[in-house]
Amino acid sequence: MAFTKCWLAYPEIRGCHCDAISLHTELTGETIDRAKAELAEGFKGLYGAALTEGDDITLALDMALDPEGYRLKAADGHCTIEGGSEEKAPSNRLRMLNHWDNMDGSIERGYSGDSFFFKDSEILIDVPRLTAYARMLASVGINGITINNVNVKDAASWLITDRYFGALQEYLKIFTPYGVKLYLSINFAAPMELGGMDSADPCDPAVAKWWADKAQEVWANLSGVVSSTTASRIGAIPRLTVPAQATTILCRWTAPSATTSRCKSRTAPWTSRCANRSPR
């Protein structure tokens, strides 16, 4: 399927040809590899220049400064690009897009064609297009995407099972090196629809254990994936009068270790209500 590269097409700048532009860095890793590939593609398209080894441009890192910032320094024909700089740093740590793509390929409230994530209840792995999309997100500082509709239903409920782990691992390989976290909307009623339970009430200890076990299964197979809450099947939690309560309680049961303390502070008022609430 044809797609546009938006502002990352790098059309030739007439009259600005050069044979080569050199780069030096002692940094390694997938993200650095993507940065070098981006420079190579850009210089080739804009100036017809090959990217070679040298000191025209230096990529460096200062761990003492902001982890998402950067600094550009140019002098005497040399340019240094430093990551981890206080000079240019985003004010919002989470900058994400929320897709409303359904697994049949349709998009709720979508007006520009079908999904390029899903079709016929399968996950599409169009590497060139997904890579172009990851590049575009990274170029404007987007660091997270939810790929499925918040109104989770049918096959989408099974995204957190081994039915789709393999395909989602391929997505992680594409998006993670660009600094883009992958989020999945989850179904409040998953304990009933996937686990065969009679209740989806997160105040129920059995339901809480189901979510905790499911979260460990997901992270064991999809390291780096984040589960986001959903508007799906609110009716499955009849004992909670405010959907936000269910959301924050689910956060408590499914939070990865890195965010557990933050999640505890948000959910403490609601989890205490679970303990104090009379049974139906």
GIMO-V467686 format. One record per helix or strand of 3 or more residues. SS is the DSSP state (2 for helix, 1 for strand). FROM is the first residue (numbers start at 1). TO is the last residue. Records with the same first field share a line. If there is no record, write none. Layout:
SS = FROM-TO ; FROM-TO
This chain:
2 = 6-8 ; 30-47 ; 127-139 ; 154-160 ; 165-178 ; 190-193 ; 205-221 ; 234-236 ; 243-254 ; 257-276
1 = 20-25 ; 50-53 ; 57-61 ; 70-75 ; 78-83 ; 96-98 ; 144-146 ; 181-185 ; 226-228
